[in-house]
């Protein structure tokens, strides 16, 4: 497995890989997102009222939520990531309306997003940073994007929790399992509902939530009900993640209960 991992890493960084990725995305009929995120966004953005612009941070040069829109010349977008490889890949593949920048994202550097949205209506805000997701959304939700996409941590269950903010957040340094990061879908849903958004979909792998601004909903739209929703995370091979076991490993760590702002830990059910 180690040899395979090293080989894959070498291939991704070889000079020819960008040509391969460009051809793959240029001629493939199916956009490459982590799960079915691109398909969900394709359906939600068919509404004429959704502006043709997006901001996504925490993306991969190989796949990201808005990748189908990045291939569309009618869309413009800003991609942000802390890695040179992802930024270089995106800038070589996509049209001039898609700009990728290297940036270590903190609450202090989010002005880049605000500046981008200052002179345009924002269609989509997509957040996947494996750490401070809730805090970044809280700081940017005033931009009023038509659609919000945010990764959530299914291991937190339906507890209204997020990890405390840390500008240097690294999930592997926080806990060896890598499962202590982000926020629950309940925490994200509460924040979005407070600002006039409804939960419309969850990706097939159970890790990304999609919210739409309430004024854009049609009479026939039926927002999802968290109370009756079954949370389940699936790995690429189709197997189920042992989220209950993960929670047992991390429940003693500090959390913020978004319903009251207090720290919560091992006493959470």
ChimeraX commands (.cxc) that place a marker at each C-alpha (Angstrom):
marker #1 position 0.00,0.00,0.00 radius 0.5
marker #1 position 2.90,2.35,0.77 radius 0.5
marker #1 position 4.41,1.73,-2.69 radius 0.5
marker #1 position 1.04,2.42,-4.30 radius 0.5
marker #1 position 0.66,5.66,-2.34 radius 0.5
marker #1 position 4.14,6.87,-3.31 radius 0.5
marker #1 position 3.50,6.00,-6.96 radius 0.5
marker #1 position 0.18,7.84,-6.97 radius 0.5
marker #1 position 1.80,10.91,-5.41 radius 0.5
marker #1 position 4.57,10.89,-8.05 radius 0.5
marker #1 position 2.07,10.55,-10.89 radius 0.5
marker #1 position -0.02,13.47,-9.61 radius 0.5
marker #1 position 3.02,15.73,-9.66 radius 0.5
marker #1 position 4.49,14.66,-12.98 radius 0.5
marker #1 position 4.59,17.26,-15.81 radius 0.5
marker #1 position 2.14,15.25,-17.92 radius 0.5
marker #1 position -0.57,15.01,-15.31 radius 0.5
marker #1 position -2.00,18.46,-16.01 radius 0.5
marker #1 position -2.55,17.52,-19.66 radius 0.5
marker #1 position -4.28,14.34,-18.53 radius 0.5
marker #1 position -6.55,16.18,-16.09 radius 0.5
marker #1 position -7.36,18.85,-18.69 radius 0.5
marker #1 position -8.38,16.20,-21.21 radius 0.5
marker #1 position -10.33,14.28,-18.59 radius 0.5
marker #1 position -12.38,17.29,-17.57 radius 0.5
marker #1 position -12.62,18.85,-21.04 radius 0.5
marker #1 position -14.09,15.79,-22.71 radius 0.5
marker #1 position -15.70,13.85,-19.88 radius 0.5
marker #1 position -19.48,14.11,-19.78 radius 0.5
marker #1 position -19.52,13.64,-16.01 radius 0.5
marker #1 position -17.88,16.26,-13.76 radius 0.5
marker #1 position -15.62,14.82,-11.07 radius 0.5
marker #1 position -16.74,15.81,-7.60 radius 0.5
marker #1 position -16.11,13.79,-4.46 radius 0.5
marker #1 position -19.51,12.11,-4.63 radius 0.5
marker #1 position -22.61,13.43,-6.44 radius 0.5
marker #1 position -22.12,17.07,-5.42 radius 0.5
marker #1 position -21.71,18.26,-9.01 radius 0.5
marker #1 position -25.02,16.67,-9.97 radius 0.5
marker #1 position -26.83,18.24,-7.01 radius 0.5
marker #1 position -25.46,21.68,-7.91 radius 0.5
marker #1 position -26.44,21.17,-11.52 radius 0.5
marker #1 position -30.04,20.67,-10.44 radius 0.5
marker #1 position -30.12,23.54,-7.94 radius 0.5
marker #1 position -28.50,26.05,-10.32 radius 0.5
marker #1 position -31.05,25.52,-13.07 radius 0.5
marker #1 position -33.10,28.20,-11.38 radius 0.5
marker #1 position -32.73,31.45,-13.29 radius 0.5
marker #1 position -32.45,33.43,-10.05 radius 0.5
marker #1 position -29.14,31.78,-9.10 radius 0.5
marker #1 position -26.25,34.08,-10.09 radius 0.5
marker #1 position -23.56,32.40,-12.21 radius 0.5
marker #1 position -20.68,32.84,-9.79 radius 0.5
marker #1 position -19.13,30.77,-7.02 radius 0.5
marker #1 position -16.48,30.77,-4.33 radius 0.5
marker #1 position -15.09,27.47,-3.15 radius 0.5
marker #1 position -12.30,26.97,-0.69 radius 0.5
marker #1 position -10.63,23.81,0.37 radius 0.5
marker #1 position -10.62,22.26,-3.14 radius 0.5
marker #1 position -8.66,19.60,-4.98 radius 0.5
marker #1 position -7.18,19.98,-8.43 radius 0.5
marker #1 position -8.69,16.60,-9.28 radius 0.5
marker #1 position -12.19,17.11,-7.88 radius 0.5
marker #1 position -14.30,19.71,-6.12 radius 0.5
marker #1 position -17.95,20.58,-5.61 radius 0.5
marker #1 position -18.23,23.31,-8.26 radius 0.5
marker #1 position -16.17,21.51,-10.88 radius 0.5
marker #1 position -19.07,21.16,-13.31 radius 0.5
marker #1 position -19.68,24.91,-13.15 radius 0.5
marker #1 position -15.97,25.67,-13.57 radius 0.5
marker #1 position -16.16,23.90,-16.94 radius 0.5
marker #1 position -19.02,26.16,-18.04 radius 0.5
marker #1 position -17.95,29.37,-19.81 radius 0.5
marker #1 position -21.06,31.13,-18.48 radius 0.5
marker #1 position -19.80,30.81,-14.91 radius 0.5
marker #1 position -17.08,32.65,-13.03 radius 0.5
marker #1 position -15.50,31.50,-9.82 radius 0.5
marker #1 position -12.84,31.89,-7.18 radius 0.5
marker #1 position -11.02,28.83,-5.85 radius 0.5
marker #1 position -8.92,29.07,-2.69 radius 0.5
marker #1 position -6.58,26.50,-1.19 radius 0.5
marker #1 position -3.41,26.38,0.84 radius 0.5
marker #1 position -1.64,24.00,-1.53 radius 0.5
marker #1 position 0.47,24.96,-4.55 radius 0.5
marker #1 position -0.44,21.81,-6.45 radius 0.5
marker #1 position -4.21,22.34,-6.35 radius 0.5
marker #1 position -3.91,26.00,-7.33 radius 0.5
marker #1 position -1.49,25.32,-10.18 radius 0.5
marker #1 position -3.69,22.52,-11.53 radius 0.5
marker #1 position -6.84,24.66,-11.53 radius 0.5
marker #1 position -5.16,27.64,-13.16 radius 0.5
marker #1 position -3.87,25.44,-15.99 radius 0.5
marker #1 position -7.14,23.67,-16.67 radius 0.5
marker #1 position -10.04,26.08,-16.41 radius 0.5
marker #1 position -11.04,29.13,-18.44 radius 0.5
marker #1 position -10.08,32.70,-17.55 radius 0.5
marker #1 position -13.25,33.30,-15.57 radius 0.5
marker #1 position -12.08,30.77,-12.97 radius 0.5
marker #1 position -9.33,32.12,-10.71 radius 0.5
marker #1 position -7.43,29.93,-8.25 radius 0.5
marker #1 position -5.34,31.47,-5.49 radius 0.5
marker #1 position -3.11,30.00,-2.83 radius 0.5
marker #1 position -4.22,31.11,0.62 radius 0.5
marker #1 position -4.09,29.72,4.14 radius 0.5
marker #1 position -7.63,30.55,5.15 radius 0.5
marker #1 position -8.30,32.07,8.55 radius 0.5
marker #1 position -10.99,34.41,9.83 radius 0.5
marker #1 position -8.47,37.21,9.27 radius 0.5
marker #1 position -7.92,36.38,5.57 radius 0.5
marker #1 position -11.57,35.97,4.57 radius 0.5
marker #1 position -11.59,39.50,3.19 radius 0.5
marker #1 position -10.45,37.93,-0.09 radius 0.5
marker #1 position -13.87,36.32,-0.39 radius 0.5
marker #1 position -15.69,39.48,0.63 radius 0.5
marker #1 position -13.72,41.49,-1.93 radius 0.5
marker #1 position -14.60,39.01,-4.67 radius 0.5
marker #1 position -18.29,39.19,-3.81 radius 0.5
marker #1 position -18.31,42.98,-3.40 radius 0.5
marker #1 position -19.21,43.76,-7.02 radius 0.5
marker #1 position -21.17,40.63,-7.94 radius 0.5
marker #1 position -24.06,38.59,-6.68 radius 0.5
marker #1 position -22.76,35.31,-5.31 radius 0.5
marker #1 position -24.41,32.15,-6.56 radius 0.5
marker #1 position -22.60,29.52,-4.49 radius 0.5
marker #1 position -20.40,29.52,-1.42 radius 0.5
marker #1 position -18.75,26.13,-0.90 radius 0.5
marker #1 position -16.68,25.38,2.22 radius 0.5
marker #1 position -14.63,22.25,2.85 radius 0.5
marker #1 position -11.57,22.84,5.03 radius 0.5
marker #1 position -11.76,19.95,7.50 radius 0.5
marker #1 position -11.65,22.23,10.49 radius 0.5
marker #1 position -13.03,25.75,10.87 radius 0.5
marker #1 position -15.93,25.26,8.43 radius 0.5
marker #1 position -18.62,26.54,10.82 radius 0.5
marker #1 position -16.70,29.67,11.78 radius 0.5
marker #1 position -15.94,30.60,8.19 radius 0.5
marker #1 position -19.58,30.17,7.21 radius 0.5
marker #1 position -20.65,32.27,10.18 radius 0.5
marker #1 position -18.36,35.09,9.03 radius 0.5
marker #1 position -19.40,34.90,5.35 radius 0.5
marker #1 position -23.11,34.14,5.43 radius 0.5
marker #1 position -23.87,37.87,5.34 radius 0.5
marker #1 position -22.79,37.78,1.68 radius 0.5
marker #1 position -26.13,36.07,1.02 radius 0.5
marker #1 position -25.10,33.47,-1.58 radius 0.5
marker #1 position -28.01,31.76,-3.29 radius 0.5
marker #1 position -26.65,28.33,-2.33 radius 0.5
marker #1 position -24.39,27.24,0.51 radius 0.5
marker #1 position -22.47,23.98,0.42 radius 0.5
marker #1 position -20.64,22.90,3.53 radius 0.5
marker #1 position -18.98,19.71,4.63 radius 0.5
marker #1 position -20.21,18.39,7.96 radius 0.5
marker #1 position -18.80,15.82,10.36 radius 0.5
marker #1 position -21.24,12.92,10.58 radius 0.5
marker #1 position -19.35,11.51,13.58 radius 0.5
marker #1 position -20.83,14.33,15.68 radius 0.5
marker #1 position -24.29,12.93,14.98 radius 0.5
marker #1 position -27.11,15.44,15.46 radius 0.5
marker #1 position -25.45,17.14,18.41 radius 0.5
marker #1 position -25.31,20.92,17.75 radius 0.5
marker #1 position -21.51,21.02,17.91 radius 0.5
marker #1 position -18.50,22.51,16.20 radius 0.5
marker #1 position -14.83,22.37,17.05 radius 0.5
marker #1 position -13.49,25.60,18.62 radius 0.5
marker #1 position -11.90,28.02,16.20 radius 0.5
marker #1 position -8.15,27.62,15.71 radius 0.5
marker #1 position -6.38,29.58,12.94 radius 0.5
marker #1 position -3.81,26.77,12.63 radius 0.5
marker #1 position -6.31,23.92,12.65 radius 0.5
marker #1 position -4.92,20.59,11.43 radius 0.5
marker #1 position -7.21,17.61,11.94 radius 0.5
marker #1 position -4.37,15.11,12.12 radius 0.5
marker #1 position -2.58,17.12,14.79 radius 0.5
marker #1 position -5.77,17.56,16.82 radius 0.5
marker #1 position -6.40,13.83,17.13 radius 0.5
marker #1 position -4.70,10.78,15.63 radius 0.5
marker #1 position -8.00,9.47,14.24 radius 0.5
marker #1 position -8.42,12.55,12.04 radius 0.5
marker #1 position -12.09,12.60,13.03 radius 0.5
marker #1 position -12.03,15.70,15.23 radius 0.5
marker #1 position -12.85,18.52,12.82 radius 0.5
marker #1 position -15.64,20.67,11.44 radius 0.5
marker #1 position -19.23,20.84,12.65 radius 0.5
marker #1 position -22.33,18.70,12.78 radius 0.5
marker #1 position -25.09,19.07,10.21 radius 0.5
marker #1 position -27.30,20.28,13.06 radius 0.5
marker #1 position -24.94,23.15,13.87 radius 0.5
marker #1 position -24.79,24.18,10.21 radius 0.5
marker #1 position -28.55,23.86,9.79 radius 0.5
marker #1 position -29.22,26.09,12.79 radius 0.5
marker #1 position -26.87,28.78,11.48 radius 0.5
marker #1 position -28.38,28.65,8.00 radius 0.5
marker #1 position -32.00,28.66,9.18 radius 0.5
marker #1 position -31.21,31.68,11.34 radius 0.5
marker #1 position -30.17,33.54,8.18 radius 0.5
marker #1 position -33.03,32.39,5.96 radius 0.5
marker #1 position -31.76,29.18,4.34 radius 0.5
marker #1 position -33.25,25.70,4.08 radius 0.5
marker #1 position -31.52,22.34,3.84 radius 0.5
marker #1 position -32.29,20.96,0.38 radius 0.5
marker #1 position -29.94,18.02,-0.12 radius 0.5
marker #1 position -27.09,15.92,1.25 radius 0.5
marker #1 position -24.45,14.25,-0.91 radius 0.5
marker #1 position -24.70,10.50,-1.45 radius 0.5
marker #1 position -21.59,9.84,0.63 radius 0.5
marker #1 position -23.17,11.71,3.55 radius 0.5
marker #1 position -20.62,14.47,4.07 radius 0.5
marker #1 position -21.79,17.61,2.23 radius 0.5
marker #1 position -24.96,19.59,2.99 radius 0.5
marker #1 position -26.69,21.93,0.50 radius 0.5
marker #1 position -28.70,24.93,1.65 radius 0.5
marker #1 position -30.74,27.33,-0.51 radius 0.5
marker #1 position -31.88,30.84,0.33 radius 0.5
marker #1 position -35.56,30.76,1.24 radius 0.5
marker #1 position -36.59,33.53,-1.16 radius 0.5
marker #1 position -35.43,31.36,-4.06 radius 0.5
marker #1 position -37.52,28.33,-3.13 radius 0.5
marker #1 position -40.42,27.29,-5.32 radius 0.5
marker #1 position -43.82,26.31,-3.90 radius 0.5
marker #1 position -43.16,22.66,-4.74 radius 0.5
marker #1 position -39.79,22.56,-2.96 radius 0.5
marker #1 position -39.61,20.35,0.12 radius 0.5
marker #1 position -36.69,21.12,2.46 radius 0.5
marker #1 position -35.19,18.15,4.27 radius 0.5
marker #1 position -36.22,17.40,7.85 radius 0.5
marker #1 position -33.26,16.82,10.14 radius 0.5
marker #1 position -35.46,15.19,12.75 radius 0.5
marker #1 position -36.28,12.28,10.47 radius 0.5
marker #1 position -33.00,12.19,8.53 radius 0.5
marker #1 position -30.71,9.20,8.93 radius 0.5
marker #1 position -27.05,10.18,9.00 radius 0.5
marker #1 position -24.70,7.79,7.25 radius 0.5
marker #1 position -21.23,8.27,5.84 radius 0.5
marker #1 position -19.99,5.98,3.09 radius 0.5
marker #1 position -16.44,5.48,1.89 radius 0.5
marker #1 position -15.63,5.34,-1.87 radius 0.5
marker #1 position -15.79,1.53,-1.78 radius 0.5
marker #1 position -19.37,1.70,-0.47 radius 0.5
marker #1 position -18.59,0.61,3.08 radius 0.5
marker #1 position -20.10,2.47,6.03 radius 0.5
marker #1 position -17.95,4.60,8.30 radius 0.5
marker #1 position -18.05,3.54,11.98 radius 0.5
marker #1 position -19.12,7.00,13.11 radius 0.5
marker #1 position -20.34,5.89,16.54 radius 0.5
marker #1 position -16.90,4.46,17.26 radius 0.5
marker #1 position -15.25,7.67,16.08 radius 0.5
marker #1 position -17.43,9.70,18.45 radius 0.5
marker #1 position -16.35,7.56,21.39 radius 0.5
marker #1 position -12.73,8.34,20.54 radius 0.5
marker #1 position -13.14,12.11,20.39 radius 0.5
marker #1 position -16.07,13.00,22.67 radius 0.5
marker #1 position -13.74,14.03,25.53 radius 0.5
marker #1 position -12.22,16.80,23.40 radius 0.5
marker #1 position -13.44,20.44,23.57 radius 0.5
marker #1 position -16.51,21.42,21.55 radius 0.5
marker #1 position -18.68,24.48,21.20 radius 0.5
marker #1 position -22.43,24.00,21.54 radius 0.5
marker #1 position -23.80,26.47,18.98 radius 0.5
marker #1 position -27.13,26.70,20.78 radius 0.5
marker #1 position -25.50,28.40,23.73 radius 0.5
marker #1 position -21.85,28.98,22.91 radius 0.5
marker #1 position -20.58,26.87,25.81 radius 0.5
marker #1 position -17.84,24.30,25.63 radius 0.5
marker #1 position -19.03,20.72,25.59 radius 0.5
marker #1 position -17.14,17.49,25.88 radius 0.5
marker #1 position -17.36,14.05,27.34 radius 0.5
marker #1 position -20.74,14.65,28.93 radius 0.5
marker #1 position -22.45,15.03,25.57 radius 0.5
marker #1 position -24.76,12.02,24.97 radius 0.5
marker link #1:1,2 radius 0.2
marker link #1:2,3 radius 0.2
marker link #1:3,4 radius 0.2
marker link #1:4,5 radius 0.2
marker link #1:5,6 radius 0.2
marker link #1:6,7 radius 0.2
marker link #1:7,8 radius 0.2
marker link #1:8,9 radius 0.2
marker link #1:9,10 radius 0.2
marker link #1:10,11 radius 0.2
marker link #1:11,12 radius 0.2
marker link #1:12,13 radius 0.2
marker link #1:13,14 radius 0.2
marker link #1:14,15 radius 0.2
marker link #1:15,16 radius 0.2
marker link #1:16,17 radius 0.2
marker link #1:17,18 radius 0.2
marker link #1:18,19 radius 0.2
marker link #1:19,20 radius 0.2
marker link #1:20,21 radius 0.2
marker link #1:21,22 radius 0.2
marker link #1:22,23 radius 0.2
marker link #1:23,24 radius 0.2
marker link #1:24,25 radius 0.2
marker link #1:25,26 radius 0.2
marker link #1:26,27 radius 0.2
marker link #1:27,28 radius 0.2
marker link #1:28,29 radius 0.2
marker link #1:29,30 radius 0.2
marker link #1:30,31 radius 0.2
marker link #1:31,32 radius 0.2
marker link #1:32,33 radius 0.2
marker link #1:33,34 radius 0.2
marker link #1:34,35 radius 0.2
marker link #1:35,36 radius 0.2
marker link #1:36,37 radius 0.2
marker link #1:37,38 radius 0.2
marker link #1:38,39 radius 0.2
marker link #1:39,40 radius 0.2
marker link #1:40,41 radius 0.2
marker link #1:41,42 radius 0.2
marker link #1:42,43 radius 0.2
marker link #1:43,44 radius 0.2
marker link #1:44,45 radius 0.2
marker link #1:45,46 radius 0.2
marker link #1:46,47 radius 0.2
marker link #1:47,48 radius 0.2
marker link #1:48,49 radius 0.2
marker link #1:49,50 radius 0.2
marker link #1:50,51 radius 0.2
marker link #1:51,52 radius 0.2
marker link #1:52,53 radius 0.2
marker link #1:53,54 radius 0.2
marker link #1:54,55 radius 0.2
marker link #1:55,56 radius 0.2
marker link #1:56,57 radius 0.2
marker link #1:57,58 radius 0.2
marker link #1:58,59 radius 0.2
marker link #1:59,60 radius 0.2
marker link #1:60,61 radius 0.2
marker link #1:61,62 radius 0.2
marker link #1:62,63 radius 0.2
marker link #1:63,64 radius 0.2
marker link #1:64,65 radius 0.2
marker link #1:65,66 radius 0.2
marker link #1:66,67 radius 0.2
marker link #1:67,68 radius 0.2
marker link #1:68,69 radius 0.2
marker link #1:69,70 radius 0.2
marker link #1:70,71 radius 0.2
marker link #1:71,72 radius 0.2
marker link #1:72,73 radius 0.2
marker link #1:73,74 radius 0.2
marker link #1:74,75 radius 0.2
marker link #1:75,76 radius 0.2
marker link #1:76,77 radius 0.2
marker link #1:77,78 radius 0.2
marker link #1:78,79 radius 0.2
marker link #1:79,80 radius 0.2
marker link #1:80,81 radius 0.2
marker link #1:81,82 radius 0.2
marker link #1:82,83 radius 0.2
marker link #1:83,84 radius 0.2
marker link #1:84,85 radius 0.2
marker link #1:85,86 radius 0.2
marker link #1:86,87 radius 0.2
marker link #1:87,88 radius 0.2
marker link #1:88,89 radius 0.2
marker link #1:89,90 radius 0.2
marker link #1:90,91 radius 0.2
marker link #1:91,92 radius 0.2
marker link #1:92,93 radius 0.2
marker link #1:93,94 radius 0.2
marker link #1:94,95 radius 0.2
marker link #1:95,96 radius 0.2
marker link #1:96,97 radius 0.2
marker link #1:97,98 radius 0.2
marker link #1:98,99 radius 0.2
marker link #1:99,100 radius 0.2
marker link #1:100,101 radius 0.2
marker link #1:101,102 radius 0.2
marker link #1:102,103 radius 0.2
marker link #1:103,104 radius 0.2
marker link #1:104,105 radius 0.2
marker link #1:105,106 radius 0.2
marker link #1:106,107 radius 0.2
marker link #1:107,108 radius 0.2
marker link #1:108,109 radius 0.2
marker link #1:109,110 radius 0.2
marker link #1:110,111 radius 0.2
marker link #1:111,112 radius 0.2
marker link #1:112,113 radius 0.2
marker link #1:113,114 radius 0.2
marker link #1:114,115 radius 0.2
marker link #1:115,116 radius 0.2
marker link #1:116,117 radius 0.2
marker link #1:117,118 radius 0.2
marker link #1:118,119 radius 0.2
marker link #1:119,120 radius 0.2
marker link #1:120,121 radius 0.2
marker link #1:121,122 radius 0.2
marker link #1:122,123 radius 0.2
marker link #1:123,124 radius 0.2
marker link #1:124,125 radius 0.2
marker link #1:125,126 radius 0.2
marker link #1:126,127 radius 0.2
marker link #1:127,128 radius 0.2
marker link #1:128,129 radius 0.2
marker link #1:129,130 radius 0.2
marker link #1:130,131 radius 0.2
marker link #1:131,132 radius 0.2
marker link #1:132,133 radius 0.2
marker link #1:133,134 radius 0.2
marker link #1:134,135 radius 0.2
marker link #1:135,136 radius 0.2
marker link #1:136,137 radius 0.2
marker link #1:137,138 radius 0.2
marker link #1:138,139 radius 0.2
marker link #1:139,140 radius 0.2
marker link #1:140,141 radius 0.2
marker link #1:141,142 radius 0.2
marker link #1:142,143 radius 0.2
marker link #1:143,144 radius 0.2
marker link #1:144,145 radius 0.2
marker link #1:145,146 radius 0.2
marker link #1:146,147 radius 0.2
marker link #1:147,148 radius 0.2
marker link #1:148,149 radius 0.2
marker link #1:149,150 radius 0.2
marker link #1:150,151 radius 0.2
marker link #1:151,152 radius 0.2
marker link #1:152,153 radius 0.2
marker link #1:153,154 radius 0.2
marker link #1:154,155 radius 0.2
marker link #1:155,156 radius 0.2
marker link #1:156,157 radius 0.2
marker link #1:157,158 radius 0.2
marker link #1:158,159 radius 0.2
marker link #1:159,160 radius 0.2
marker link #1:160,161 radius 0.2
marker link #1:161,162 radius 0.2
marker link #1:162,163 radius 0.2
marker link #1:163,164 radius 0.2
marker link #1:164,165 radius 0.2
marker link #1:165,166 radius 0.2
marker link #1:166,167 radius 0.2
marker link #1:167,168 radius 0.2
marker link #1:168,169 radius 0.2
marker link #1:169,170 radius 0.2
marker link #1:170,171 radius 0.2
marker link #1:171,172 radius 0.2
marker link #1:172,173 radius 0.2
marker link #1:173,174 radius 0.2
marker link #1:174,175 radius 0.2
marker link #1:175,176 radius 0.2
marker link #1:176,177 radius 0.2
marker link #1:177,178 radius 0.2
marker link #1:178,179 radius 0.2
marker link #1:179,180 radius 0.2
marker link #1:180,181 radius 0.2
marker link #1:181,182 radius 0.2
marker link #1:182,183 radius 0.2
marker link #1:183,184 radius 0.2
marker link #1:184,185 radius 0.2
marker link #1:185,186 radius 0.2
marker link #1:186,187 radius 0.2
marker link #1:187,188 radius 0.2
marker link #1:188,189 radius 0.2
marker link #1:189,190 radius 0.2
marker link #1:190,191 radius 0.2
marker link #1:191,192 radius 0.2
marker link #1:192,193 radius 0.2
marker link #1:193,194 radius 0.2
marker link #1:194,195 radius 0.2
marker link #1:195,196 radius 0.2
marker link #1:196,197 radius 0.2
marker link #1:197,198 radius 0.2
marker link #1:198,199 radius 0.2
marker link #1:199,200 radius 0.2
marker link #1:200,201 radius 0.2
marker link #1:201,202 radius 0.2
marker link #1:202,203 radius 0.2
marker link #1:203,204 radius 0.2
marker link #1:204,205 radius 0.2
marker link #1:205,206 radius 0.2
marker link #1:206,207 radius 0.2
marker link #1:207,208 radius 0.2
marker link #1:208,209 radius 0.2
marker link #1:209,210 radius 0.2
marker link #1:210,211 radius 0.2
marker link #1:211,212 radius 0.2
marker link #1:212,213 radius 0.2
marker link #1:213,214 radius 0.2
marker link #1:214,215 radius 0.2
marker link #1:215,216 radius 0.2
marker link #1:216,217 radius 0.2
marker link #1:217,218 radius 0.2
marker link #1:218,219 radius 0.2
marker link #1:219,220 radius 0.2
marker link #1:220,221 radius 0.2
marker link #1:221,222 radius 0.2
marker link #1:222,223 radius 0.2
marker link #1:223,224 radius 0.2
marker link #1:224,225 radius 0.2
marker link #1:225,226 radius 0.2
marker link #1:226,227 radius 0.2
marker link #1:227,228 radius 0.2
marker link #1:228,229 radius 0.2
marker link #1:229,230 radius 0.2
marker link #1:230,231 radius 0.2
marker link #1:231,232 radius 0.2
marker link #1:232,233 radius 0.2
marker link #1:233,234 radius 0.2
marker link #1:234,235 radius 0.2
marker link #1:235,236 radius 0.2
marker link #1:236,237 radius 0.2
marker link #1:237,238 radius 0.2
marker link #1:238,239 radius 0.2
marker link #1:239,240 radius 0.2
marker link #1:240,241 radius 0.2
marker link #1:241,242 radius 0.2
marker link #1:242,243 radius 0.2
marker link #1:243,244 radius 0.2
marker link #1:244,245 radius 0.2
marker link #1:245,246 radius 0.2
marker link #1:246,247 radius 0.2
marker link #1:247,248 radius 0.2
marker link #1:248,249 radius 0.2
marker link #1:249,250 radius 0.2
marker link #1:250,251 radius 0.2
marker link #1:251,252 radius 0.2
marker link #1:252,253 radius 0.2
marker link #1:253,254 radius 0.2
marker link #1:254,255 radius 0.2
marker link #1:255,256 radius 0.2
marker link #1:256,257 radius 0.2
marker link #1:257,258 radius 0.2
marker link #1:258,259 radius 0.2
marker link #1:259,260 radius 0.2
marker link #1:260,261 radius 0.2
marker link #1:261,262 radius 0.2
marker link #1:262,263 radius 0.2
marker link #1:263,264 radius 0.2
marker link #1:264,265 radius 0.2
marker link #1:265,266 radius 0.2
marker link #1:266,267 radius 0.2
marker link #1:267,268 radius 0.2
marker link #1:268,269 radius 0.2
view
